[in-house]
């Protein structure tokens, strides 16, 4: 394999959940630019149509599926659709996630169930469902979009942090269990990235300054910087990397007393 092939996603088929905004959209665009065919998933048809129209106007091979990945029936319908149209899958990116910011004593059972269903169970179930398609391919990939909240205490709330820590460990377990099938599994743990989800807290100047004070690079990350990490982990060049959690965090997770 030559250098160009090692640093390419040419002819790969990728599924990216939550692909119409933020990190998910950036990953989909990065994959498309590197030669992959991409299927994005979103709950809102209008948002998906707008994004797909933009990509398709550039003759990029992108399609979409409308569904709520917190619902088992939608997950099953998604994988059935891929099985019928593609017949296989090279890359699964579990990007869907949400948060409810509360103190631990204030969470309700509904809050707990919503966060676990969306952030963790959706990824676990999609991995299960996609497994037969992924193992057909040579060195297929799973990328789980986690968070530094799964590595350190941050102000996101306990349940969110629990789901992301579990996602990191799921990635380790699957990396070992599915290695004989040639499926490489890694997690990416971003710190604050300039996305709609983060905007709700970053618009507070005091909160923003507190984030910057704890970030060695002294800035908020961009979605494209997470997308670049995801693309690398899916390339042939990363063929000996599995079971890892890569922090894309400007140095936040390693800063001690400085």
NORWO-V174683 format. One record per residue. N is the residue number from 0. PHI is phi in whole degrees, -180 to 180 (999 if undefined). PSI is psi in radians with two decimals (none if undefined). D_FIRST is the distance of its C-alpha to the first C-alpha in Angstrom with 1 decimal. Layout:
N,PHI,PSI,D_FIRST + N,PHI,PSI,D_FIRST
This chain:
0,999,2.25,0.0 + 1,-84,3.04,3.8 + 2,-60,-0.77,6.8 + 3,-60,-0.69,8.2 + 4,-71,-0.60,6.2 + 5,-68,-0.51,6.6 + 6,-111,0.79,10.2 + 7,-142,2.76,11.1 + 8,-117,0.42,13.1 + 9,-56,2.31,12.9 + 10,71,0.18,14.6 + 11,-88,2.59,15.6 + 12,-114,2.15,19.3 + 13,-125,2.40,21.1 + 14,-108,2.18,24.8 + 15,-125,2.00,26.5 + 16,-84,2.62,30.1 + 17,62,0.87,32.6 + 18,-99,0.24,30.5 + 19,-103,-0.11,33.3 + 20,-155,2.88,34.1 + 21,57,-2.41,33.2 + 22,-63,-0.73,30.1 + 23,-61,-0.77,29.1 + 24,-64,-0.74,29.4 + 25,-63,-0.70,27.4 + 26,-65,-0.79,24.5 + 27,-59,-0.77,24.7 + 28,-66,-0.67,24.7 + 29,-64,-0.78,21.7 + 30,-62,-0.77,19.7 + 31,-61,-0.74,21.0 + 32,-65,-0.45,20.2 + 33,-96,0.14,16.5 + 34,103,0.06,16.4 + 35,-83,2.75,17.7 + 36,-96,2.31,20.8 + 37,-127,2.37,23.4 + 38,-114,2.11,26.6 + 39,-104,2.70,29.0 + 40,-123,2.40,32.1 + 41,-153,2.77,35.5 + 42,-80,-0.54,39.1 + 43,-105,2.08,40.5 + 44,-61,-0.70,39.9 + 45,-61,-0.80,41.2 + 46,-61,-0.73,38.7 + 47,-66,-0.75,35.8 + 48,-62,-0.67,37.1 + 49,-65,-0.78,37.3 + 50,-68,-0.78,33.8 + 51,-64,-0.66,32.3 + 52,-61,-0.69,34.5 + 53,-64,-0.81,33.1 + 54,-70,-0.74,29.4 + 55,-68,-0.45,30.2 + 56,-66,-0.35,32.1 + 57,-98,0.19,28.8 + 58,61,0.60,27.3 + 59,-90,2.43,25.1 + 60,-80,1.33,24.3 + 61,-122,2.42,26.5 + 62,-134,3.01,29.1 + 63,-139,2.84,31.5 + 64,-138,2.22,33.6 + 65,-91,2.11,37.0 + 66,-174,2.78,37.8 + 67,-103,1.91,39.0 + 68,-73,-0.05,36.5 + 69,-83,-0.06,39.5 + 70,-113,2.22,40.8 + 71,-60,-0.69,39.6 + 72,-65,-0.60,40.5 + 73,-72,-0.64,38.3 + 74,-63,-0.76,35.3 + 75,-64,-0.72,35.8 + 76,-65,-0.66,36.2 + 77,-61,-0.90,33.0 + 78,-68,-0.61,30.8 + 79,-62,-0.73,32.8 + 80,-62,-0.76,32.1 + 81,-65,-0.72,28.3 + 82,-61,-0.67,28.6 + 83,-78,-0.56,30.6 + 84,-93,-0.84,28.6 + 85,-95,-0.71,24.9 + 86,84,-0.19,25.2 + 87,-158,3.10,22.4 + 88,-154,2.32,21.2 + 89,-96,-0.61,18.0 + 90,-139,2.27,19.7 + 91,-118,2.13,23.3 + 92,-113,1.91,24.9 + 93,-88,1.69,28.4 + 94,-111,-0.32,30.0 + 95,-60,2.35,33.6 + 96,-167,2.79,36.2 + 97,-150,3.05,39.8 + 98,-150,2.63,42.4 + 99,-129,1.95,46.1 + 100,-90,1.90,47.5 + 101,-147,2.86,50.5 + 102,-74,2.70,52.1 + 103,-57,-0.68,51.5 + 104,-71,-0.23,55.1 + 105,-96,-0.15,54.9 + 106,-72,2.44,52.2 + 107,-96,2.95,53.3 + 108,-61,-0.65,52.0 + 109,-64,-0.73,50.7 + 110,-59,-0.85,48.8 + 111,-58,-0.87,47.2 + 112,-65,-0.69,46.2 + 113,-63,-0.77,44.8 + 114,-69,-0.72,42.5 + 115,-68,-0.71,41.3 + 116,-65,-0.75,40.8 + 117,-78,-0.82,38.8 + 118,-85,-0.55,36.9 + 119,-118,-0.95,36.2 + 120,-63,-0.63,37.2 + 121,-60,-0.76,35.3 + 122,-68,-0.80,32.0 + 123,-59,-0.83,32.8 + 124,-68,-0.71,33.9 + 125,-65,-0.63,30.9 + 126,-61,-0.80,28.6 + 127,-58,-0.88,30.7 + 128,-67,-0.65,30.8 + 129,-82,-0.24,27.1 + 130,-51,-0.83,26.1 + 131,-61,-0.57,26.3 + 132,-76,-0.69,24.1 + 133,-69,-0.67,21.5 + 134,-75,-0.17,21.2 + 135,-73,-0.40,20.4 + 136,-97,2.85,16.9 + 137,-87,2.05,13.8 + 138,51,1.10,14.2 + 139,-76,2.95,16.7 + 140,-133,2.55,18.5 + 141,-123,2.24,22.1 + 142,-119,2.08,23.3 + 143,-102,2.09,27.1 + 144,-83,1.87,28.8 + 145,-101,-2.43,31.4 + 146,-169,2.70,33.6 + 147,-64,-0.28,34.9 + 148,-64,-0.32,38.0 + 149,-87,-0.07,36.3 + 150,-113,-0.59,36.1 + 151,-137,2.84,39.3 + 152,-76,2.16,42.7 + 153,-134,3.08,42.7 + 154,-86,0.76,45.2 + 155,-101,-0.21,43.6 + 156,102,2.59,45.7 + 157,-65,-0.71,45.4 + 158,-68,-0.75,44.1 + 159,-57,-0.85,41.2 + 160,-60,-0.69,40.3 + 161,-59,-0.81,40.6 + 162,-65,-0.64,38.3 + 163,-75,-0.63,35.6 + 164,-64,-0.72,36.0 + 165,-65,-0.65,35.8 + 166,-64,-0.68,32.6 + 167,-62,-0.76,31.0 + 168,-75,-0.58,32.1 + 169,-58,-0.72,31.1 + 170,-61,-0.69,27.5 + 171,-66,-0.79,27.8 + 172,-63,-0.81,29.4 + 173,-67,-0.59,26.9 + 174,-59,-0.69,24.0 + 175,-78,-0.83,25.6 + 176,-65,-0.66,27.0 + 177,-102,0.08,24.0 + 178,-56,-0.73,21.3 + 179,-60,-0.38,21.8 + 180,-90,0.02,20.9 + 181,76,0.36,17.6 + 182,-100,2.05,19.3 + 183,-96,2.31,18.8 + 184,-127,2.18,22.0 + 185,-139,2.80,23.0 + 186,-118,2.65,26.0 + 187,-122,2.25,26.6 + 188,-115,1.65,30.1 + 189,-78,2.69,31.3 + 190,-92,-2.70,34.7 + 191,-68,2.15,36.7 + 192,-119,2.55,34.6 + 193,-72,1.47,36.3 + 194,-132,2.87,36.6 + 195,-59,-0.61,39.6 + 196,-65,-0.66,39.8 + 197,-81,-0.37,40.2 + 198,-60,-0.55,42.5 + 199,-61,-0.52,45.5 + 200,-102,-0.55,45.7 + 201,-72,-0.29,44.2 + 202,-73,-0.21,46.9 + 203,-83,1.97,49.4 + 204,-57,-0.66,49.6 + 205,-68,-0.70,50.6 + 206,-66,-0.77,47.8 + 207,-58,-0.79,45.3 + 208,-64,-0.65,46.6 + 209,-63,-0.67,46.5 + 210,-65,-0.82,42.8 + 211,-64,-0.64,42.1 + 212,-63,-0.46,44.3 + 213,-99,0.09,42.0 + 214,-114,1.96,38.7 + 215,-53,-0.64,37.8 + 216,-79,-0.10,36.0 + 217,59,0.63,39.2 + 218,-157,2.87,37.8 + 219,-82,2.49,36.8 + 220,-75,2.82,33.1 + 221,-109,2.59,31.7 + 222,-54,-0.62,29.9 + 223,-63,-0.46,26.9 + 224,-75,-0.55,26.5 + 225,-74,-0.70,26.2 + 226,-61,-0.67,23.9 + 227,-63,-0.69,21.4 + 228,-65,-0.74,21.4 + 229,-63,-0.76,20.9 + 230,-62,-0.78,18.0 + 231,-58,-0.81,16.2 + 232,-66,-0.32,17.0 + 233,-96,-0.12,15.6 + 234,-82,2.73,12.1 + 235,-56,-0.48,9.0 + 236,-61,-0.40,9.9 + 237,-103,0.58,13.1 + 238,-73,-0.13,12.1 + 239,-118,0.38,14.9 + 240,-117,2.03,17.6 + 241,-154,2.67,20.2 + 242,76,0.33,24.0 + 243,-105,2.73,24.4 + 244,-120,1.90,26.8 + 245,-95,2.02,25.7 + 246,-82,2.14,28.9 + 247,-110,1.51,28.6 + 248,-144,0.24,32.2 + 249,62,0.31,32.8 + 250,95,0.03,33.7 + 251,-55,-0.82,36.4 + 252,-73,-0.21,35.6 + 253,-111,-0.03,35.7 + 254,-78,2.18,38.7 + 255,-103,-2.27,41.8 + 256,-89,1.95,45.0 + 257,-135,none,44.5
